[in-house]
Every structure is written in structure tokens, then in C-alpha cells.
């Protein structure tokens, strides 16, 4: 082959390689998992009330109400980690047979993720398990991603999804309440879900006078706190005093303060707390409303719970094998990986017990 022909051939090959790389990066990447083969778990839960920003469910049989919480799945669909994450998600649900599954955000990430969002919904439909949760800071942050609102709409379109968009006049997506009652209509526990967005906008930074050296992460805004306060008051007026839990993606600033003071109830701290950069008054409002625990995700290397002014501030056990992990950041061997889930058992007489479970099955621990 002449020199000119070789140059042309090399140029064609280079173009094909670049075109292939671009195609790989920008075409949708579905989850590589046999969804249609999933064996159902079923449910003994029924939805008794359903509204724009609130849902009430009841278990058909008496006894404890089991909830599994997963966070930071980071289903980007581009490599084997997503398949491994989904495999553990499905297997853990099938083994535990929960009444409800909650997701702590950063569930379906990266670009061109509409198909993956629908696939996640189909997984829960095949399992036949009710689910709810919040969005994280990495949903919608990719320029090729669907918007957070679109993702919330996709999720809530599935019959078993209890996630609700919330009132449009309130900032964010998925500000809502999920109440659990027994067969007699007595309140057992209410879960409040609040959006914590992504990085702070300039307007938010100015509104809360956030210093330049403070965390760049956003958090619940004033009108969300007002919504939460009003919703809690309405539910308390209807049901009387009851216990409740708050769930969001990005930690409250009180988590960092409590961790610095060393008030650990359980678990470990392997990275700095990447909390919201301002205090919107949410913690004080939650404490006043009788919230007994606040759960978050976001920090993949933190698994601890801290007591702060008699409120448990707890991370959900990280669940995804994508993004950063103890393996990628700290070089941990597989037996020491943190990935797993958190079990909340809501008791028939009120209150809950908590258990952190790791997929390695080497470290579990229950916290009353």
C-alpha cells in the first residue's frame, strides 16, 4: 500500500474511533439487568389517601412495618457497577420482603437517563413493592440529563411509586409527606421528604448571606420549611401527637456540628461532612414538630449516626458501586466495602429500630 493510501486509512480509522467514542458517550445507556425475570415480592400495603403533597398507607396485617432505605445508587448505566448495584438492590429487597422502600437521592445519574429512570420504576413494578424517596444533587446536573421535574414525573407515574411532586409554589421537586397508619387508622409514623437541590445559586447565597468559604451545597429553603411546619401541624391536629422522620439528600449543617463534637451513636466517619452551606431553620422546625430522626445520603464514605439535641441525625448506608467509594478513594478490600442498606422497623406501638446492613455481610448493627 502506498504511503498516501496508508495515511488515508489511518485517518479513516481515527475518525471511526472518535465517532465510536462520541457515540458511546452520548447515546442512552440502559441498565444491563434482566428486569423481566425479576421474581415479585408482593405487598400487604394499601394506599388509603393520596394527594398532591401527601400519601397515607396502611398495612393489611397487624405487626411491625419494615422499611428498607437505599441511597446514592448512581445508576449511570455505563459500566458493570450499575449492574452490580441493581443486583444487590433486587436481591436485598427479595430477601428482606419490606413493606416499603425509600431512596435517599442520586438514584439515576449521568446524561441521557430517561430510559434508566423508567427502568428503575419497572424494577419496583416487577418486585411489586411500594417505594418513595427524594432526588439528590446529581439528578439533572448533567447537561444531557432529563430535568429533576421530569424524573419526578417519570417515577410517580408508576403504580407502586409513592413519590409526589409536591405543591408547585414550593421550591424544589418532591416535597411531600408519607404517613403510615395501622388498620384502625392510628398513626404509626410519618416520613417528610424535602428537596435539597444541587449547588447554591447566587440568589440563594445572597438570601442566606452565605460566606464565600462556606459549603457550596444548597438545602431546604424557607418556603419548604414553612410547608413542612404547616403540614406537620395539620397532621398533628388530625392524629394527635405521633413520631416522625425527615429524609433529604444533603446533610443538615447540624450533622457537621455534631460530628465535630464527637457525639457518635454508631457507625464511622471517613470523610468530611458535605452539608448544606446555610441554616434555613429546618432543624429547629423539625425538633419543634416532634421529628425523632433525620436521614440523609450524599457522603458515600460516612455511615454514622449522631445525637443532636435529642434528635438522631443519621446517614443511610451507601448502596451504589458507581461514583466514589472506599475502594476508589481509600483502596479498601471488598470485605471492607460500605455498600448496603438501612432497615427501619416501625413498631406497632410507635417508634422504630434501625439496622445498618452491608452487602459484605461482615458488619451489621442494630440501634434502638
N, C-alpha and C positions, 0 to 999 in steps of 0.2 A: 504493500500500500504506500502510495506516495505521501510525502510529508504533509501536503495540503489536505489530503484526504484524512490523515490521522488527526490533524488539527480540527477539522470539521466534526469528526466522530467524537473527539473529546469534548467539544463544545456542546454537541447534542446530548451526550451523556451527562454533562454538568447541568444542562437545562432540565433534563429529566429528573435528576437527583433533587435539584432545588424545587421543582414542581411537586415532586413526591413529598418533600418535607413540608412545603406550604399546605398541601392537601391534608396531610396528617394533622397539622396544627389547627386547621380551620374548619375541617369537616366535623360534624357531630360525632361524638364518641359514646355510643350506648354502653350500658353496663353489660359486661360479659358474664352473664349469670343465667342459668336455666329457670327463669321465673315461672314458666308454665308447669314445671314439675314440682313446685313447692307444695308440700302437704299442709292442709289447713289445721289451725289450732282451734278455731271456733271461739265463740264468745257467749258469756252469760249476762252480758251487759246490754241494757236498752237505753235509748235516748228518750228522756221524758219531757224535756223542754229544749227549745232551740231558738236562739235569737241572733241578732247582728253581732253582739259582743258578749254573749254568754250561752253556755250549754250546760244542761244538767243530765247526769246519767245515773242509772240505778242498776245494781246487781240483782239478778233474779233470785239468787240464793243467799241465805244468811252467811255471815262469816267475814273473814278478812278480805280486803280488796288489794290485789297485788299490782304494783306498777313497776315497769322497767324503764329506766332512763338511759338514753344513749346521747352522746354529744360529739361534735366535730368529726362526723363521718368522712367529710371531704371527698365525696363521690365525684371525682373528676373524670373517671371513665377511661383514662389514657393508659393505664398500666395494671399490673396484677394486684396492686394494693387495693383497688376498688373491689375487685372480685373477692379478695380475702376479707375485706371489711363486710361486704354483703353476706358472705358465707357465715361469718360469726354472728352477724345480726340475726339472720334467719334461724340458725341453729340455737342460739340463746333463747329466742322467743319460743321456738318449738319445745325446748326443754323446760323452760320456766312456766309456760302457759299463763301469761299475765292477763289481767283484766283490761289493762291499758298500757300503751307505750308512749313515752314522751321523748321528744328530740330537743336537744339544747342548742341548736343552731350550727351553722356551717355544715349543712346537711348535703346539699348538692352544689358543688362549686365549679369554678373554671368557666370557660366560654362555651357557647352553643350547647346549653344544658337543658333545653326544653324536653328532649327525649328522656334524659336521665331523671328529670323531675317526675315525669309521668311514670317511668319505670318504678321509682320508689313508691309511688301511690299504688301501682299494680302489685307490688310485693306485699303490701299490707292487705290489699283486697284478697289475694290468694291465701294469706295467712288467716284472714277473717278476724283480725284483731283491730280494735279501735285505737287510734293514735292521734296525737296532737303535739304541740311544741311551739318553738319560736324560730325565727331566722337569725343568722349570725352576720358578722361583718363581711364575710366573703361571699354571701349570696348577692349577686348583682354588681360586684365591684369590678368584674372583668368587662371590658368594652364589648365583648361578643356574647355576654350573658343576657338572658331574659331579665326583666326588672324584678325587683323584690315583690311588687304588687302582682305581677304575672305569676310568679312562683306560688305566692299565697293562694291565688285563684285556682291554679292547677291542683295544688294539694287539696284544697277544700272542696273540689269538685268530686272527690272520691267518697263513696258512701261511708267508709269507715274512718274518714278523717274528721276530727272534731275541731281542727284549727279554724278560727274565724278571722275574717279581715278586720273586724272592729269598725267603730264609727269613723267615717271619712274625715270628720272635722278634727279628729285627734291625730297628732303627728305619728307617723310610722305605720307599719303593717303588723297585723296580728296582736292587737291589744284586746284581750278578752279574758273571761273567767270560765273555768270549768269546775262545776260542783258535783260532788259525789254524795248521793243520798242512799239510805237503806230502803228496804221495801215498804217501811212505814212512813217514808217521806222525811225522816230525820236527817239533818245534815251531818256527814261524817268528816268531810274535808273539802275545801275549795282551793283550787290552783289558779293563781293570777299570772297571766303571761304578758310581758311588756317587751316592746321592740327597743333595742339599744343601738340600732343603726350601724354605721361604719366609723370613719374618721369624722371629727367635728368639722362643721362648716365654719366659715369666718363669722357668719351671723350668730351661730351658737356660741362660739368662743367669745364674741363680744357681749352677748346677752348674759353669760355667766362669769364674765371677767376672768377668763382662764389665762393664767400666766403662760408665757412663751415656753417655759421649761416643763410645763405640766404634760401629762399624758395626752396624746392626740386623739384618744378614743372617745367617741360620743357615748351618750347614755340616755336614760329616760328623761323627757322634757317636762316642763312644768304642767302642760295640759294633760300629759299622760298621768302624772302624779295626782292631779285633780280628778281625772276619770277614775283612777284606782280608789281614791278616798271615797268618792261618791258611790261606786259600785260596792265596796266593802260595807259601807253604811247601810245601803239598801238591802243587802243580803243579811246583815246582822239584824236589821229590823224585821225581816221576814222569818228568819230561822232562830233568832236568839244568838247568844254567844257560841262561837264554834272555832275550830282550829283552821288555819290556812297556811298556804305555801306560796311563795313568789318564785317565778322562774324567768330568767333572762339569759342572754348570751354573755355579755361583757360584765365582769365583776363590778360590784359597788366599790367605791373608794374605802368603805369601812373594812373590806376584806384585807386590803393592804395594811391598814392601820392595825387591825387585829393580828395579822401575821407578823408584823414588826414587833408587836408586844409579846409574841410567842404564845398566844392563847390557843394552841392546837388541841382540838378534841380527838382527832385521828388523822391519819394519812401523812403525806410528805410534801415538802416544797422543794422543787428542783429548778425553778426559775422565778424571776421577779413577777409580782402580780401586775398584770397589764390591765389595770382597772380604768373605769371612766375617769376623765380628767376634771370633773367638777361634781359637786354635791347639789343635786336638784331638790333635796329634801325627801327623797324616796324612802330612805331607811327609816327616818323618823315617822313618816306616814305609815310605813309597814308595821313598825313596832306599835304605833297607836291603834292600828286596826287589828292587832292580835296575831300577826303573822309569826309563826314559830320557826320558820326556816326559809332561807333564800338560796336557791340553787343557780349555778352558772356553769359555763363551759369556757371556751376561748383559749385558756392556757393549757397546752397539751401535756405539760410536764408537772402540773400541780394536781394533787389528788386529795388535798387536806380539807378538813372542816375546822372552823374556828367559832368559838362562842363570843359574841359581842353584844353586850347589854342584854343578855338572856335570849338572844336570837342566834340560831345556828346559821352560819354562812358557809356554804359547802360547795365544792366543785363536784360535778358529775364525773364519774370515772371516764376518761377519754376513750373513744371507741374506734377511731379511724386509724388506718395504717398508712394513709397518704399524708402529705404535708410533713411537718417536722415531728419527730418522735424521739424517745430516749435512745433509739438505735441510731438515728441520723445525727442527733445533736450530741449525745453522750457516749455513743459506742456500746450501749448495753447489749448483753447477750439476750437471746429470745426468752429465756426463762425469767428475765427481769423486766420485760416489756410491761407497760402500764395498761395496754388496751383491754377494755372490758365494759362494764356497765354498772349502774347503781340500781339497787332494788329498794323500793319503798313499800312497806306493808302497812296499809291503813287499817287500823283495827276497828272492829265493830263498836267498841266503846269510845272511839275517838283517839286521835293521836296516831303516830306512826313509829316504826322502827326502820332503820336504814342499814343496808349492807352494800359494801363495795366489793364487786366481783371482777376478777381479772381472768382473761382467757387462758392465761398460763396455768390457771387453777392452783397456783402455788401460794397466792396471797389473797385471803378473804378476811373480812372482819365486820362484825355487826356493832352498830352504835344505837343505843336506845335514845 
